[in-house]
Structures are given as C-alpha cells and as structure tokens.
Amino acid sequence: MKVAIRDDDTSFFTDPARLDHVYHDVWDRVPICLAVVPHAMGFADKAIPERYWQANRPHPLEDNGALVARLRALVEDGKVTIAQHGFTHEDFSDGYEFQAAPDLESRLARGQAYLEQVLATRIRIFVPPHNALSKRGLQAVSAAGLNLLGSFLSFRPSLRPWELRTAANWWRVRAYRSTTNRGKSDRLIYPHVLRYTRHAEFGCHGLIPGTTLEQLVAAFEEARRAGGHFCLATHYWEVDDAMKDVLRRFLDHAARTPDVRFVAAERLFDAE
Ligand SMILES: [Zn+2]
C-alpha cells in the first residue's frame, strides 16, 4: 500500500520558513508533493498575506528568490516533489480558474514549462485550484499527459471528455460505492488509480481544521481493506499545532501498518 502527502498553495506569497516549520520532521519520512502556483494572483484570500489583497496582478514565483532557492534545494534532497496548481489560482465570476478561465490550454502549458524551468524539475501532476475542473479543463490536462490529484473528482460521464475507459471506470467506482454501502450522494474517495488513455487520476483525503485522527484512520483502513492506496491533502498555511499533531499521529499509524510504503505522490501512478 502506497501512502503519499500533497500540500497545496505554495506560491510567490509563501514564506519558505513556514514550509520548514510545518514539514521539517515530516519530509524525511515521506516526501511532500507541493502543488505550486506559477503566477499567483494577489487578491483577498486566507492563503495570501493581507498586504497583497489589493494587488490584483499575478506574481511570478521567481520574484520570491528565497523560496525558489529553498524549493530547489528541497527537490534536490528528495524532500519535496513539485506539482502544478493552476496558473494564477484566481477566481472568476462564473467559477474557479480551471472551470472558467478562457485560455486553459495555454495556462496549463505555460505554467508547466515555467515551473520546470524555475525549479529545475519535471512536472507530472496537476492539481486543479479548489479541486474544480471543467470538461474542457480535464480535456486540456489529459492532452498535456499530466496526471490528476483531486479530492472529489466527479465521475458523471457527462462532465468528462468521452473515451472508452470512461464507461469502465464509471462502473468500477459505482461498484465500489455499492460494496461500501454508500448512497448516490455519499462522499467517496475511490482508493485506486483510474487510468485513461493519456492520463490517470487519484483522489486525496483532506486534512483541514477539524479533521480528526479517527476520521483519517477510518479512511485509511477502508482503502487498505480494498487493496488501494492513500493520499493526504492539506495546506501548509492552515497547519497549526493541532493539525500537525493529527498529521504526525496518522503517519505513526500508517508506519505501524504492514506493507505500507511512504512514497512521493508521483509514485501513486506507477504501474503496480
Ligand atoms: Zn489551492
């Protein structure tokens, strides 16, 4: 069983000391997949320092030299891997970035190339801001050959570009829903990779304020019983002492479980 961690929202606005504070004793156990915003927009948001709330312009990652230097070192040490998290992470009046932006294909391509160049690494994973992706957004991610980490990806075939595997995957998720006694609207994180022609998808379990150790352990044990894998998704900017304690105790639980391997999130998509 593979267990990975994803952390969203590292951007120009991130103080590298904050990442060190949260993960200094975690990334030696399990590499953190940082989902990074290439050109983060300054606007009123909990993840952004207040002095940038009126900025209303995108801030390229490299304008934070201390962060870029730290990320490059962490990548080199194998403590973090880098995923792409949107392009500006801005909200539009009619949806989140990868639902509503008019130029999704170019945002995807420019963001990937930018992160690869600035951080001297390869990008294999896309994380949509707010886990929200339109049909066109999904098409663009698939065409780019990037794998998707989501939290609650919709499997309604009407929201997906059609391909042969859509139907088979829909049936697999449906069968899992029924064997776990879930109704149509009950929350479900499918614990296996769903493979499509050009990309693959995997759902993560959120660690947010209020998430308990018992909830995470129950979700982990369900995935284990199903012969699946587990990815935890969180935000460094809201990890306080209580959340950190939940994270640490969850990792202790996973580490005590036979056959668990802590891996970088990219490894979730490897052929078994
Ligand atoms: Zn985000």
Residues whose N, C-alpha, C, O or C-beta is under 5 A from the ligand:
A	BS01	ZN	D8 D9 P129 H130
